[in-house]
Structures are given as structure tokens and as C-alpha cells.
């Protein structure tokens, strides 16, 4: 909301934020996998992510978002592969918890800096440009330990098997087909519903401001709070992998689609005139999305646990494409949905979506 004018669909930012990442992850098995070392990838993450923040802060919004998107795709691809092939289930759980914390910390940071302390979004972005320095923590990982695990894996599966897998494109196509229905399609669907809610529907789910409100001084504050409680739900559910496993993730996708239609009805008719109802739905949305994410990758890791490290890394990389496709379709749909929902509300005397 802060990066665009009030007449610009929020899904435009989402589209710019996902399309470069999707392209990178789609090409990764050809141009990155086993060709660009993890060290070089992490150096790129540090430098280009910081640059992207500065570009956005100084009004080069679209270029900055594109660079940040590329690094988002590279980061997810890299660390999921490291987590799976080097550290196994504990690594995937750790990655999921970390991404959950990243979401809630980022949302809280923006909420506190802009809504409570009233600093400008430029100041917020410049402060955020220091965050990518956290990737230096990569060098604190037990490098020797997981390189030894690689050597053990190669011994068990033989170097010839690894090389054959790298060269055999028919085998890779067969793996994609294996992963498509049980993992990729439900993850794509849950992310489609999730991001269509976030970028196409909740921006217009706004309610009258009250003079005594501490949290809501502007209409955009409501949207920021929705995003924060959504990220809280994501954090909780992405941290649940050690305690609750769900094998059939289609169930979570269906529940998220129901949540989508429920909020769509709210945006059209407002049968429940309460900001707290939207806050609850946003939290529930985060629970479903985070749970789907962690369980998909844990299930993939479990199935291919005894495969070679190259094969596991390839599977993880392929599955990351599905959530990006879901977000892409949500962005394209939201470009049409949000303006039409706002137009419908204004025609019915509810013009909050046109306010800042």
C-alpha cells in the first residue's frame, strides 16, 4: 500500500515481486544447480538485497522489487536445498521456522516504525537495508560436517549414479510428474488463495476510523495489521513440523479456498461489519498457508530421504516453483479483482478503499 498510489492495484507489486523469482527458480535446474556454489549465492544475496532496499527507498520502486524478487527466489532455492540435502528433516523444520519469524518480524517492524512511531517508509526501507547482512550467518553453519555428509552420500549412491541423474533429463521429467499431484498442485492452490486474499481482497476490507483508536489512525493501518497477524499465523504453523505432520495437504488447500470465498463475500456485501473478523480470518489464513508449506517440504524430504543429495536438491528446487506459480496467478487475478471490488464498494456508498 505504501509503495503504490491508492489507484494502483496492490497485485501489480505482487506481480513484480514474484515473476522474476519464478523465472529464476524455473531456470535454476539448468543454469544454477551444481554450477553456482552456495558461497557465491550467499554473497549475491547480501549485496543485491541491500541494493534493492536502497533503490526502492529512492523511488526506483519497480527495479528494486525485481532485484529483491530474484534474490528471494535464489534464497529460498539455496537454503531449502542445503536444509534438505545436508541436514535432513531438522534442517527443513529450522528453515520453515526461520521464514516464519522473518515474516512476522518484517511485518512488526513496518507496523511499529510507520504506524506507531510515524517514520516515513523511506526511513523504514533504509533501516531494512542492513538486514541482508544477516546472511553472514551462513558461515557459522557446520560446513565441514555437511560436506562430510555429502561424501558419505556419494559413497552410498556412487558417483556414476549422480552423474547419470545430472545428465538424464527423462528421469527429471519423471520426477516432476511424481511430485505434481501430491505436492505441487496443492501448494500452488493454497498460495493462489492466500495471496489473492492478501493482495486482491484485504486491501479493500476497510472499516470506519474511530477517533479514540490507538492502532488505526489511517486506513492503511488496518491493512498493515492484517498482514502482521497473517504472518503470526504463518510463524506458528511453520513451527509445527516437529509436533504435527499432515500427509494429505490437499485438505489445507481446500480450507484456504473456502476462506478466500468467505472473505470475497465479505468484500462484496459486508455481512459481518467488524474489523476483528478480518483480523481473525487473516490469522487463520496464515495458519493454513504455513502448515501447507512446511508439510509439503517435509513430505518430499521423507519420500526421497534415501536418494542421492543431487536428486533431493532437484526435488526441493522443483517444488519451490509451485508456490511461485500460485502467487503469479493470484497477482494476475488481483489486478482485476481489487479495482472492481473497490468500484463496487464506492458505488454502494463505501469509499474507504479510495482513502489513504
Wavefront OBJ file of the C-alpha trace (Angstrom):
o trace
v 0.000 0.000 0.000
v 2.878 2.369 0.787
v 4.692 1.656 -2.494
v 1.849 2.485 -4.862
v -0.745 5.178 -5.325
v -4.213 4.488 -3.984
v -5.444 3.820 -7.519
v -2.742 1.246 -8.305
v -3.741 -2.404 -7.702
v -1.579 -3.927 -4.965
v -1.289 -7.021 -7.144
v 0.970 -5.066 -9.518
v 3.635 -5.027 -6.800
v 2.961 -8.702 -6.123
v 3.389 -9.496 -9.813
v 6.739 -7.720 -9.952
v 7.711 -9.452 -6.716
v 7.041 -12.996 -7.942
v 7.615 -13.167 -11.699
v 11.428 -12.722 -11.597
v 11.682 -15.265 -8.762
v 9.566 -17.728 -10.715
v 11.727 -17.358 -13.818
v 14.891 -17.850 -11.780
v 13.582 -20.950 -9.997
v 12.340 -22.407 -13.286
v 15.774 -21.984 -14.899
v 17.716 -22.975 -11.795
v 17.970 -26.719 -12.609
v 19.689 -25.719 -15.875
v 21.840 -22.684 -15.017
v 22.373 -22.805 -11.233
v 22.020 -26.319 -9.809
v 25.560 -27.717 -9.176
v 27.067 -24.895 -11.281
v 26.978 -21.936 -8.870
v 28.343 -22.638 -5.390
v 26.387 -21.860 -2.233
v 29.051 -19.328 -1.183
v 28.634 -17.300 -4.379
v 24.863 -17.394 -3.996
v 25.027 -16.048 -0.424
v 27.337 -13.194 -1.461
v 24.790 -12.225 -4.136
v 22.001 -12.322 -1.551
v 23.832 -9.888 0.718
v 24.844 -7.343 -1.921
v 21.792 -7.301 -4.187
v 19.175 -7.415 -1.409
v 20.727 -4.348 0.250
v 20.900 -2.575 -3.109
v 17.229 -3.358 -3.760
v 16.179 -1.680 -0.489
v 18.066 1.489 -1.401
v 16.575 1.569 -4.882
v 13.032 1.266 -3.520
v 13.715 3.900 -0.847
v 14.814 6.393 -3.509
v 11.807 5.817 -5.749
v 13.269 3.240 -8.145
v 10.472 1.032 -6.900
v 9.964 -1.381 -9.767
v 13.685 -2.078 -10.343
v 14.231 -2.595 -6.632
v 11.328 -5.014 -6.366
v 12.570 -7.020 -9.357
v 16.041 -7.391 -7.810
v 14.533 -8.330 -4.437
v 12.340 -10.897 -6.174
v 15.318 -12.525 -7.874
v 17.114 -12.771 -4.541
v 14.004 -14.149 -2.844
v 13.872 -16.967 -5.379
v 17.609 -17.616 -5.094
v 17.500 -17.595 -1.294
v 14.558 -19.997 -0.998
v 16.062 -22.337 -3.563
v 19.510 -22.326 -1.964
v 18.619 -22.738 1.693
v 15.889 -25.305 1.138
v 18.374 -27.388 -0.824
v 21.002 -27.011 1.897
v 18.441 -27.873 4.582
v 17.234 -30.988 2.787
v 20.442 -32.460 1.428
v 22.770 -31.541 4.282
v 20.680 -31.517 7.453
v 17.533 -33.527 6.662
v 14.212 -33.064 8.456
v 15.634 -30.878 11.222
v 17.072 -28.557 8.606
v 13.710 -28.183 6.850
v 11.953 -27.505 10.146
v 14.599 -24.923 11.001
v 14.205 -23.247 7.613
v 10.421 -23.133 7.989
v 10.598 -21.649 11.478
v 13.122 -19.082 10.273
v 10.959 -17.961 7.360
v 8.012 -17.728 9.743
v 9.990 -15.465 12.072
v 11.161 -13.397 9.099
v 7.574 -12.719 8.071
v 6.312 -11.668 11.490
v 9.435 -9.638 12.321
v 9.242 -7.817 8.997
v 5.554 -7.028 9.416
v 6.008 -5.898 13.022
v 8.967 -3.745 12.016
v 6.891 -1.935 9.385
v 3.884 -1.678 11.723
v 5.904 -0.199 14.598
v 8.094 2.118 12.509
v 5.316 3.518 10.312
v 2.106 3.184 12.355
v 3.327 3.826 15.902
v 6.468 5.955 15.529
v 5.246 7.573 12.300
v 8.575 7.404 10.491
v 8.438 7.564 6.718
v 8.504 4.438 4.567
v 11.847 5.704 3.175
v 13.406 5.605 6.648
v 11.925 2.160 7.177
v 13.465 0.867 3.943
v 16.893 2.358 4.625
v 16.926 0.677 8.018
v 15.892 -2.587 6.391
v 18.872 -2.443 4.018
v 21.064 -3.656 6.894
v 19.028 -6.840 7.357
v 20.698 -8.801 4.482
v 23.943 -8.657 6.477
v 22.356 -11.450 8.491
v 23.260 -13.817 5.654
v 26.821 -13.711 7.009
v 25.482 -16.265 9.500
v 25.781 -18.772 6.662
v 29.474 -19.074 7.507
v 28.583 -20.158 11.050
v 26.952 -23.341 9.728
v 28.967 -26.533 10.367
v 30.499 -26.517 6.896
v 32.827 -29.482 7.435
v 30.009 -31.593 8.847
v 27.696 -31.239 5.909
v 30.467 -31.616 3.343
v 31.293 -34.919 5.069
v 27.633 -35.908 4.764
v 27.896 -35.193 1.043
v 30.888 -37.517 0.782
v 29.038 -40.278 2.626
v 26.041 -39.797 0.362
v 28.224 -40.034 -2.731
v 29.815 -43.221 -1.429
v 26.455 -44.846 -0.796
v 24.915 -43.929 -4.131
v 28.107 -43.930 -6.266
v 29.483 -41.107 -8.363
v 28.195 -42.698 -11.539
v 24.601 -42.549 -10.308
v 24.993 -38.829 -9.529
v 26.401 -38.079 -12.965
v 23.715 -40.105 -14.698
v 20.993 -38.216 -12.852
v 22.511 -34.872 -13.828
v 22.575 -35.862 -17.500
v 19.283 -37.779 -17.707
v 16.537 -35.254 -18.499
v 13.935 -38.032 -18.907
v 14.489 -39.053 -15.250
v 13.993 -35.403 -14.185
v 10.740 -35.130 -16.125
v 9.523 -38.296 -14.431
v 10.307 -36.792 -11.021
v 8.310 -33.668 -11.843
v 5.326 -35.865 -12.735
v 5.700 -37.749 -9.439
v 5.728 -34.502 -7.464
v 2.927 -32.743 -9.364
v -0.333 -34.049 -7.869
v 0.522 -34.842 -4.227
v 2.689 -31.771 -3.581
v 2.990 -29.146 -6.300
v -0.681 -28.626 -7.210
v -1.989 -28.315 -3.614
v 0.855 -25.946 -2.717
v 0.083 -23.892 -5.821
v -3.612 -23.741 -4.905
v -3.061 -22.750 -1.284
v -0.687 -19.971 -2.342
v -3.091 -18.768 -5.033
v -5.894 -18.424 -2.483
v -3.565 -16.973 0.154
v -2.054 -14.225 -1.968
v -5.307 -13.370 -3.711
v -6.720 -12.718 -0.245
v -3.712 -10.618 0.779
v -3.344 -8.540 -2.391
v -6.778 -8.636 -4.006
v -9.287 -8.663 -1.153
v -7.967 -7.451 2.228
v -6.794 -4.088 0.773
v -10.483 -3.202 0.362
v -11.675 -4.733 3.648
v -11.570 -1.407 5.466
v -13.778 -0.007 8.203
v -14.586 3.460 9.612
v -11.837 5.007 11.737
v -12.623 5.882 15.330
v -11.184 8.997 16.947
v -10.077 7.093 20.040
v -8.324 4.316 18.138
v -4.659 3.895 19.097
v -3.829 1.431 16.318
v -5.850 2.756 13.379
v -5.063 6.380 12.603
v -5.147 5.846 8.844
v -6.975 3.318 6.706
v -3.654 1.767 5.589
v -3.006 0.852 9.252
v -5.800 -1.718 9.068
v -4.168 -3.420 6.085
v -0.761 -3.435 7.807
v -2.313 -5.102 10.857
v -3.984 -7.742 8.679
v -0.573 -8.552 7.237
v 1.014 -8.745 10.675
v -1.494 -11.182 12.171
v -1.318 -13.220 8.956
v 2.437 -13.513 9.442
v 1.860 -14.532 13.070
v -0.295 -17.420 11.839
v 2.412 -18.367 9.343
v 5.047 -18.384 12.093
v 3.007 -20.627 14.365
v 2.146 -23.156 11.666
v 5.609 -23.236 10.090
v 6.974 -24.036 13.544
v 4.662 -27.043 13.928
v 6.552 -29.551 11.772
v 8.113 -31.319 14.747
v 4.774 -31.712 16.509
v 2.104 -32.237 13.867
v 2.503 -33.824 10.442
v -0.127 -33.707 7.705
v 0.338 -36.148 4.842
v -2.577 -35.055 2.660
v -2.013 -31.336 2.094
v -4.985 -31.085 -0.289
v -7.160 -30.719 2.827
v -5.357 -27.485 3.748
v -5.718 -26.130 0.215
v -9.480 -26.705 0.218
v -9.849 -24.906 3.557
v -7.887 -21.948 2.195
v -10.139 -21.725 -0.869
v -13.179 -21.689 1.445
v -11.517 -18.859 3.388
v -10.999 -16.997 0.105
v -14.665 -17.178 -0.862
v -15.769 -16.212 2.639
v -13.675 -13.019 2.503
v -14.809 -12.320 -1.051
v -18.426 -12.338 0.156
v -17.396 -10.011 2.976
v -15.799 -7.586 0.484
v -18.963 -7.588 -1.645
v -21.697 -7.395 0.997
v -20.062 -6.919 4.447
v -22.439 -9.292 6.268
v -20.101 -9.083 9.296
v -19.288 -5.408 9.900
v -16.226 -5.944 12.077
v -12.519 -5.374 11.599
v -11.853 -8.097 14.176
v -13.475 -10.705 11.938
v -10.970 -9.849 9.187
v -8.115 -9.975 11.695
v -9.200 -13.480 12.735
v -9.535 -14.644 9.114
v -6.077 -13.266 8.322
v -4.585 -15.206 11.228
v -6.413 -18.382 10.129
v -5.189 -17.833 6.572
v -1.602 -17.731 7.844
v -2.091 -20.956 9.801
v -3.288 -22.797 6.705
v -0.597 -21.413 4.402
v 2.309 -22.013 6.762
v 1.153 -25.533 7.592
v 0.854 -26.407 3.918
v 4.350 -25.089 3.208
v 6.201 -26.960 5.945
v 4.330 -30.231 5.449
v 4.872 -30.306 1.683
v 8.638 -29.996 2.027
v 8.832 -32.400 4.958
v 6.852 -34.982 2.981
v 9.059 -34.577 -0.095
v 12.171 -34.941 2.049
v 10.784 -38.090 3.673
v 9.973 -39.747 0.349
v 13.403 -39.028 -1.156
v 15.378 -39.436 2.073
v 17.397 -42.370 0.751
v 18.053 -40.797 -2.658
v 21.253 -39.024 -3.629
v 21.815 -35.436 -2.494
v 21.564 -34.173 -6.094
v 18.196 -35.846 -6.518
v 16.845 -34.458 -3.223
v 18.063 -30.967 -4.080
v 16.440 -31.199 -7.509
v 13.099 -32.249 -5.979
v 13.185 -29.417 -3.460
v 14.004 -26.917 -6.195
v 11.177 -28.129 -8.414
v 8.578 -27.945 -5.642
v 9.530 -24.323 -4.854
v 8.291 -23.424 -8.342
v 4.729 -24.382 -7.441
v 4.217 -21.754 -4.738
v 5.619 -19.130 -7.133
v 3.130 -20.145 -9.823
v 0.306 -19.867 -7.286
v 1.415 -16.355 -6.345
v 1.763 -15.384 -10.010
v -1.816 -16.453 -10.803
v -3.006 -14.614 -7.685
v -1.247 -11.439 -8.815
v -2.786 -11.599 -12.295
v -6.252 -12.219 -10.835
v -5.809 -9.484 -8.237
v -5.031 -6.906 -10.919
v -8.664 -7.238 -11.985
v -10.303 -8.204 -8.701
v -9.180 -5.411 -6.369
v -10.150 -2.443 -8.607
v -13.543 -3.998 -9.305
v -14.216 -4.710 -5.641
v -13.298 -1.107 -4.803
v -15.519 0.189 -7.607
v -18.391 -1.956 -6.302
v -17.943 -0.611 -2.772
v -17.800 3.026 -3.908
v -20.968 2.517 -5.963
v -22.649 1.308 -2.769
v -21.539 4.311 -0.707
v -18.449 2.761 0.895
v -15.444 4.777 -0.292
v -12.787 3.789 2.285
v -10.755 1.951 -0.370
v -10.149 5.308 -2.068
v -8.720 6.807 1.131
v -5.115 6.680 2.340
l 1 2 3 4 5 6 7 8 9 10 11 12 13 14 15 16 17 18 19 20 21 22 23 24 25 26 27 28 29 30 31 32 33 34 35 36 37 38 39 40 41 42 43 44 45 46 47 48 49 50 51 52 53 54 55 56 57 58 59 60 61 62 63 64 65 66 67 68 69 70 71 72 73 74 75 76 77 78 79 80 81 82 83 84 85 86 87 88 89 90 91 92 93 94 95 96 97 98 99 100 101 102 103 104 105 106 107 108 109 110 111 112 113 114 115 116 117 118 119 120 121 122 123 124 125 126 127 128 129 130 131 132 133 134 135 136 137 138 139 140 141 142 143 144 145 146 147 148 149 150 151 152 153 154 155 156 157 158 159 160 161 162 163 164 165 166 167 168 169 170 171 172 173 174 175 176 177 178 179 180 181 182 183 184 185 186 187 188 189 190 191 192 193 194 195 196 197 198 199 200 201 202 203 204 205 206 207 208 209 210 211 212 213 214 215 216 217 218 219 220 221 222 223 224 225 226 227 228 229 230 231 232 233 234 235 236 237 238 239 240 241 242 243 244 245 246 247 248 249 250 251 252 253 254 255 256 257 258 259 260 261 262 263 264 265 266 267 268 269 270 271 272 273 274 275 276 277 278 279 280 281 282 283 284 285 286 287 288 289 290 291 292 293 294 295 296 297 298 299 300 301 302 303 304 305 306 307 308 309 310 311 312 313 314 315 316 317 318 319 320 321 322 323 324 325 326 327 328 329 330 331 332 333 334 335 336 337 338 339 340 341 342 343 344 345 346 347 348 349 350 351 352 353 354 355 356
